[in-house]
């Protein structure tokens, strides 16, 4: 089995190892299908917006190879409109590489990103973190 968490879950002495069915209801069908497809084909074929959800699922199941594949897709799909939500998810998952990539994108497009609805929806602690990081990078020069 390619996933350590699943191997431990199904072969160990967990409640799940005695059940004939597992319900995964925190992720969309498309994302979970892509997750299972990766197990069998070692391929990831998703749009960037779904790749972020797959990245979170791979993070949960500690599948770093899948996370890396998702990172490639997400990086290609960062836009001014979705940068804030991707930054928020990166902070939530403590995904430093993704956080830094999106932060650099935001620095290059600061005015546009800060004026998006997505940025306005960020929690105060994430906004504070973002602006502190921006200040450390010299974004607010005299």
C-alpha positions as CSV (number, residue, x, y, z in Angstrom):
1,X,0.0,0.0,0.0
2,X,1.4,3.4,-1.0
3,X,-0.1,5.4,1.9
4,X,1.4,4.8,5.3
5,X,-1.8,6.1,7.0
6,X,-4.0,3.7,5.1
7,X,-1.6,0.8,5.7
8,X,-1.7,1.5,9.4
9,X,-5.4,2.1,9.4
10,X,-6.4,-1.1,7.6
11,X,-3.7,-3.5,8.8
12,X,-3.5,-2.2,12.4
13,X,-5.8,-2.5,15.3
14,X,-8.0,0.5,14.4
15,X,-11.7,0.7,14.3
16,X,-11.5,1.1,10.5
17,X,-9.7,-2.2,10.0
18,X,-12.8,-4.1,11.0
19,X,-15.3,-2.1,8.9
20,X,-16.2,-3.1,5.4
21,X,-16.9,0.5,4.3
22,X,-15.3,3.9,4.9
23,X,-17.2,7.1,4.2
24,X,-15.1,10.1,3.2
25,X,-17.5,13.0,3.1
26,X,-15.2,16.0,3.6
27,X,-14.0,16.1,0.0
28,X,-15.8,16.3,-3.4
29,X,-16.3,13.2,-5.5
30,X,-13.9,14.6,-8.2
31,X,-11.1,15.2,-5.7
32,X,-11.4,11.8,-4.0
33,X,-11.6,10.1,-7.4
34,X,-8.4,11.9,-8.4
35,X,-6.9,10.7,-5.1
36,X,-7.7,7.1,-5.8
37,X,-6.6,7.4,-9.4
38,X,-3.2,8.6,-8.1
39,X,-2.9,5.3,-6.1
40,X,-3.3,3.2,-9.2
41,X,-1.7,5.3,-12.0
42,X,0.7,7.7,-10.2
43,X,-0.9,10.5,-12.3
44,X,-2.7,13.7,-11.3
45,X,-5.0,15.3,-13.8
46,X,-7.0,18.1,-12.2
47,X,-7.8,21.8,-12.7
48,X,-5.9,24.1,-10.3
49,X,-9.0,24.9,-8.2
50,X,-9.5,21.2,-7.4
51,X,-5.7,20.6,-7.0
52,X,-5.8,22.8,-3.9
53,X,-8.5,20.5,-2.3
54,X,-6.5,17.4,-3.4
55,X,-3.4,19.0,-1.8
56,X,-5.3,19.3,1.5
57,X,-6.4,15.6,1.2
58,X,-2.8,14.5,0.5
59,X,-1.6,16.6,3.4
60,X,-4.1,14.9,5.7
61,X,-3.0,11.4,4.6
62,X,0.7,12.4,4.6
63,X,1.3,11.7,0.9
64,X,4.2,14.1,0.1
65,X,4.6,12.8,-3.5
66,X,1.0,13.7,-4.2
67,X,1.3,17.0,-2.4
68,X,4.3,17.8,-4.7
69,X,2.3,17.0,-7.8
70,X,-0.5,19.2,-6.6
71,X,1.9,22.0,-5.9
72,X,3.0,22.0,-9.5
73,X,-0.7,22.3,-10.7
74,X,-1.6,24.9,-8.1
75,X,1.4,27.1,-8.9
76,X,0.4,27.1,-12.6
77,X,-3.1,28.2,-11.7
78,X,-2.5,31.1,-9.3
79,X,-4.3,34.2,-10.3
80,X,-5.0,37.6,-8.8
81,X,-8.5,36.4,-8.0
82,X,-7.6,33.2,-6.2
83,X,-4.2,34.1,-4.6
84,X,-5.7,35.2,-1.3
85,X,-7.7,31.9,-0.8
86,X,-4.7,29.8,-1.8
87,X,-2.5,31.8,0.7
88,X,-5.2,31.2,3.4
89,X,-5.2,27.5,2.7
90,X,-1.4,27.4,2.7
91,X,-1.4,29.0,6.2
92,X,-4.0,26.6,7.4
93,X,-2.1,23.6,6.3
94,X,1.3,25.0,7.3
95,X,2.4,24.5,3.7
96,X,5.5,26.8,3.7
97,X,6.5,26.2,0.1
98,X,3.0,27.0,-1.2
99,X,2.7,30.0,1.2
100,X,6.0,31.5,0.0
101,X,5.1,31.0,-3.7
102,X,1.7,32.6,-3.4
103,X,3.2,35.4,-1.2
104,X,5.7,36.3,-3.9
105,X,2.9,36.3,-6.4
106,X,0.9,38.6,-4.1
107,X,3.9,40.9,-3.7
108,X,4.1,41.3,-7.5
109,X,0.4,42.0,-7.7
110,X,-0.2,43.6,-4.3
111,X,-2.8,46.3,-5.2
112,X,-4.8,43.9,-7.4
113,X,-4.8,41.1,-4.8
114,X,-5.6,43.3,-1.9
115,X,-8.6,44.6,-3.8
116,X,-10.2,41.2,-4.5
117,X,-13.2,39.8,-2.7
118,X,-11.1,36.8,-1.6
119,X,-8.6,39.0,0.2
120,X,-11.5,40.9,2.0
121,X,-12.8,37.5,3.3
122,X,-9.5,36.5,4.9
123,X,-9.5,36.2,8.7
124,X,-7.8,39.0,10.6
125,X,-4.9,36.8,11.8
126,X,-4.1,35.8,8.2
127,X,-4.2,39.4,7.0
128,X,-2.0,40.4,9.9
129,X,0.5,37.6,9.0
130,X,0.4,38.6,5.4
131,X,1.1,42.3,6.0
132,X,3.8,41.6,8.6
133,X,5.5,39.3,6.1
134,X,5.1,42.0,3.4
135,X,6.7,44.6,5.7
136,X,9.6,42.3,6.4
137,X,10.1,42.1,2.6
138,X,10.2,45.9,2.3
139,X,6.8,46.3,0.7
140,X,6.0,49.5,2.6
141,X,8.9,51.8,1.8
142,X,8.8,55.5,2.3
